[in-house]
Amino acid sequence: MTTQRPEQPAPDYVPGHDLLAGKVVVVTAAAGAGIGAAVVRRALEEGAKAVVFSDTHERRLAEAEAALGEEFGADRVRQMVCDVTDEAQVQALLDLADEVGGVDVMINNAGLGGTASILEMTDEQWSKVLDITLTGTMRCIRAAGARMSAAGRKGVIVNNASVIGWRAQEGQAHYAAAKAGVMALTRCAAIDLAPYTIRVNAVSPSLAMHPFLAKVTSDDLLAELKQREAFGRAAEPWEVANVMVFLASDYASYMTGEVVAVSSQQA
């Protein structure tokens, strides 16, 4: 008989320690309430000189910029609509970063999920998830890596993968393949960019709770997923963001090509 895991309370929020002081940070898919938004806030709290963030939702971007600008200073926040499947938009996002000093840290958070059996999955469903989640990450690594190397900058790139890239889950063939691809991409890009002193790492979260996930996931499935976690709860988005910020900071100076699980799942 399986023991029911009690849901443990989330820990206290960790204050900033200037881990990204003076850096220009670019974050994709960051206008909502999930990991991307948490990374933007965390980077500002950690002393980033400026944070440039993107999404495909113009209204949410403007609202986030206004709120963050009021809290942290309008000169430290920039936003732009960016679809990572469009090379021109990716380049425009990096152009915006150049206006505030040039990208030091690129955090690739953009991704698309969905649920479909492999027997029913269409080519369009497969291709859309792969283009945003995997190829979009490649476009952003390529663009940021080119800017960093041209400027002689010791840059950092952090990608968002998923434990689904390691572990099977029903209806997730396209998403799992894309996230496994992000892991392999991370390792290979790290080797390509190492001669330029650019580090490339990834996080692999299991379950991070935010309003959009709650909206598209049934209560029964969420309860099941929480029971796979040792703490009996989902991660807070900021708990994942903390690890991404660590990888972006000088504390991780010898780490490249690594995929770090942010998870309490049991093997």
Secondary structure, 3 states (H helix, E strand, C coil): CCCCCCCCCCCCCCCCCCCCCCCEEEECCCCCCCHHHHHHHHHHHCCCCEEEEEECCHHHHHHHHHHHHHHHCHHHEEEEECCCCCHHHHHHHHHHHHHCCCCCEEEECCCCCCCCCCCCCCHHHHHHHHHHHHHHHHHHHHHHHHHHHHCCCCCEEEEECCHHHCCCCCCCHHHHHHHHHHHHHHHHHHHHHHHHCCEEEEEEECCECCHHHHHHCCHHHHHHHHHCECCCCCECHHHHHHHHHHHHCHHHCCCCCCEEEECCECC
